[in-house]
Amino acid sequence: MRDSRYAYPDEVYGGEHPNYSLEKATRYRVTNRITKQTYQASALSADEACKKLGWLIGDCFVEELSLG
């Protein structure tokens, strides 16, 4: 069961993105500075994590989450 707070690559790209690699992906906690909404997303960069949520990087506070 998928958690609605997460942005999944297949939902964002409409299928598996050809350049998306789970080995290179990093999990980010993204908080919108305006609405204070917080989500987690797997992405190749902080900018991509914000874009997956439909937000601009300037409107977000992004934390890289460690594995473990």
Contact map, one row per residue, 1 for C-alpha under 8 A:
11100000000000000000000000000000000000000000000000000000000000000000
11110100000000000000000000000000000000000000000000000000000000000000
11111100000000000000000000000000000000000000000000000000000000000000
01111110000000000000000000000000000000000000000000000000000000000000
00111110000000000000000000000000000001110000000000000000000000000000
01111111000000000000000000000000000000111000000000000000000000000000
00011111101100000000000000000000000000111100000000011000000000000000
00000111111100000000000000000000000000001100000000000000000000000000
00000011111111111000000000000000000000000100000000000000000000000000
00000001111111111000000000000000000000000000000000000000000000000000
00000011111111100000000000000000000000000000000000000000000000000000
00000011111111100000000000000000000000000000000000010000000000000000
00000000111111111000000000000000000000000000000000000000000000000000
00000000111111110000000000000000000000000000000000000000000000000000
00000000111111111000000000000000000000000000000000000000000000000000
00000000110011111101000000000000000000000000000000000000000000000000
00000000110010111111000000000000000000000000000000000000000000000000
00000000000000011111000000000000000000000000000000000000000000000000
00000000000000001111100000000000000000000000000000000000000000000000
00000000000000011111110010000000000000000001000000000000000000000000
00000000000000000011111110000000000000000000000000000000000000000000
00000000000000000001111110000000000000000000000000000000000000000000
00000000000000000000111110000000000000000000000000000000000000000000
00000000000000000000111111000000000000000001000000000000000000000000
00000000000000000001111111100000000000000111100000000000000000000000
00000000000000000000000111110000000000000111100000000000000000011000
00000000000000000000000011111000000000011110000000000000000000011100
00000000000000000000000001111100000000011110010010000000000001111000
00000000000000000000000000111110000001111000000000000000000001111000
00000000000000000000000000011111000001111000000011000000000111100000
00000000000000000000000000001111100111100000000000000000000111000000
00000000000000000000000000000111111111000000000000000010001110000000
00000000000000000000000000000011111110000000000000000000001110000000
00000000000000000000000000000001111100000000000000000000001000000000
00000000000000000000000000000001111110000000000000000000000000000000
00000000000000000000000000000011111111000000000000000000000000000000
00000000000000000000000000000011101111100000000000000000000000000000
00001000000000000000000000001111000111110000000000000000000000000000
00001110000000000000000000001110000011111000000000000000000000000000
00001110000000000000000000111100000001111100000000000000000000000000
00000111000000000000000000111100000000111110000010010000000000000000
00000011100000000000000011110000000000011111000010000000000000000000
00000000000000000000000011110000000000001111110110000000000000000000
00000000000000000001000111000000000000000111110110000000000000000000
00000000000000000000000011000000000000000011111110000000000000000000
00000000000000000000000000010000000000000011111111000000100001010000
00000000000000000000000000000000000000000000111111100001100000000000
00000000000000000000000000000000000000000011111111110000000000000000
00000000000000000000000000010100000000001111111111111000000000000000
00000000000000000000000000000100000000000000011111111111100100000000
00000000000000000000000000000000000000000000001111111111100000000000
00000010000100000000000000000000000000001000000111111110000000000000
00000010000000000000000000000000000000000000000011111110000000000000
00000000000000000000000000000000000000000000000001111111000000000000
00000000000000000000000000000001000000000000000001111111101100000000
00000000000000000000000000000000000000000000001001100111111100000000
00000000000000000000000000000000000000000000011001100011111110000000
00000000000000000000000000000000000000000000000000000001111100000000
00000000000000000000000000000001110000000000000000000011111110000000
00000000000000000000000000000111100000000000000001000011111111000000
00000000000000000000000000000111100000000000000000000000101111100000
00000000000000000000000000011110000000000000010000000000000111110000
00000000000000000000000000011100000000000000000000000000000011111000
00000000000000000000000001111000000000000000010000000000000001111100
00000000000000000000000001111000000000000000000000000000000000111110
00000000000000000000000000100000000000000000000000000000000000011111
00000000000000000000000000000000000000000000000000000000000000001111
00000000000000000000000000000000000000000000000000000000000000000111
